[in-house]
């Protein structure tokens, strides 16, 4: 499984669920007594769960550093563990949920099976469809370049980061019942006034660091010449972003579709 930093998780989940929580309605959060957030990271989803449910929320993640941050910043019970080998008794929770976890696992079915074992009622997954991300930018080159990088990354990453709308089929194959899905669109916007993260992100585009972070995955798909050309074009695009920021006219909007899939454990069906 790929590792993610505290700053990455915060950046990519910033503002998520602040606009609407309607897509979480099938989780019946108001009726839960004990909830597990598997692959909780620094606790972004756990905070929402804790707001919405009267029950206890437990955070689990394979990365001890992220678990520590989640414990310090949420005050919730946390532990380090493998989402495919959950250290809990059968039926220990009445809801097991994950957010952007299955797309990063080589065997997502193993995790869903583990969720079903420890849930007496519901299993849920909030997973992005990274193949269907929409981007709009005042820098014309940014949109096609991001599309090219995204397509190559998806092909080279080694896990199904576009799992999104196929989670329902996975749930049914594992044996979950009454499977249903709602879609949530997470929009991230960059516009004046720019914050420090926006400025740093633009600088990473201009110096190539943004593309270098995915070099391993991209080189599995692209030839050396193709990668070098893409990196050159990316840096040129980044310099245009920096210039527009200096003039206060850069705007970028990104919309990531998340599918919220819920199923009932076989014993509870």
C-alpha positions, -999 to +999 in steps of 0.1 A: +000+000+000+012+035-008+020+058+021+006+093+024+018+123+044-002+142+069-001+173+046-012+153+016-043+139+034-053+173+047-048+190+013-068+164-007-096+162+019-099+199+028-135+210+028-148+175+021-183+171+036-185+207+047-210+215+019-233+185+022-235+151+040-265+138+021-244+112+004-237+096+038-274+091+046-274+054+039-249+049+067-277+057+092-252+075+114-278+086+138-285+050+148-249+038+152-235+026+185-199+016+176-182+027+143-148+017+129-130+041+104-106+018+087-076+034+070-085+066+090-053+085+082-053+116+103-090+114+110-107+135+084-137+112+080-136+102+116-144+138+126-175+137+104-186+104+118-181+116+154-202+147+146-231+126+131-233+096+154-241+092+191-219+061+192-182+056+197-159+060+167-126+041+165-098+050+141-075+024+126-046+029+102-015+010+092+008+040+095+016+047+132+025+083+125-009+091+110-026+072+139-007+094+164-019+125+146-055+112+145-054+105+183-040+139+191-063+159+169-096+141+173-094+127+208-109+095+195-097+059+202-070+050+177-049+020+169-024+008+143-034-022+123-039-038+089-073-032+073-072-066+057-065-083+091-086-064+115-077-070+152-113-072+164-138-099+173-166-107+149-195-082+150-175-058+171-190-028+153-224-020+137-207+001+110-173-003+094-164+024+069-134+036+049-126+066+028-102+065-002-087+032+012-097+005-013-083+024-043-049+021-026-049-016-018-037-044-041-065-066-028-095-045-019-117-076-016-097-088+014-104-055+032-141-056+024-143-092+037-125-082+069-150-053+073-180-077+069-166-100+095-163-074+122-196-056+114-229-068+128-248-045+104-234-021+078-202-018+057-195+013+037-168+027+014-162+062+002-140+058-029-130+083-056-132+076-093-099+093-103-105+086-140-134+110-139-118+140-123-128+173-139-103+202-140-108+238-152-080+264-152-071+298-165-039+283-177-050+266-209-022+240-209-030+228-174-062+209-183-047+186-211-015+181-192-032+170-160-053+146-181-022+131-197-005+127-163-037+112-147-041+087-175-005+075-173-005+074-135-037+053-134-021+029-158+012+027-139+002+029-103-005-008-097-038-004-078-073+005-091-074+042-082-104+046-104-124+019-085-152+044-075-183+032-092-172-005-093-172-008-055-209-020-056-199-050-076-170-057-052-194-056-023-218-080-039-190-104-048-179-105-012-214-114-001-228-081+012-265-075+007-288-046+000-260-027-017-267+009-027-246+038-039-248+076-037-224+101-053-206+130-037-186+156-057-157+171-038-147+205-053-114+221-046-109+257-058-078+279-061-085+316-065-073+349-050-063+355-023-039+326-025-028+308+007+007+294+014-003+260+001-015+274-032+018+292-036+039+262-027+019+240-051+025+264-080+062+264-072+062+226-073+047+227-108+072+252-120+103+234-107+091+199-117+087+185-082+050+180-087+056+156-116+087+140-100+066+128-071+049+104-095+080+095-116+080+058-107+045+053-118+047+074-149+080+058-161+062+024-161+041+037-189+061+064-206+094+061-225+123+082-213+117+107-241+080+109-233+086+114-196+112+141-203+089+159-227+060+157-203+081+171-174+093+199-196+058+209-206+047+205-170+073+230-158+064+254-185+028+252-175+039+257-138+057+289-147+025+302-164+006+294-132+032+313-111+030+343-134-008+344-133-007+342-095+016+372-094-010+391-114-038+378-092-057+362-121-051+325-117-081+303-110-084+265-109-113+243-100-111+205-096-140+182-090-134+146-078-164+122-078-167+100-047-191+070-046-205+062-012-213+025-013-231+008+016-240-029+021-253-051+048-233-078+064-246-113+054-256-122+089-276-089+092-294-093+059 
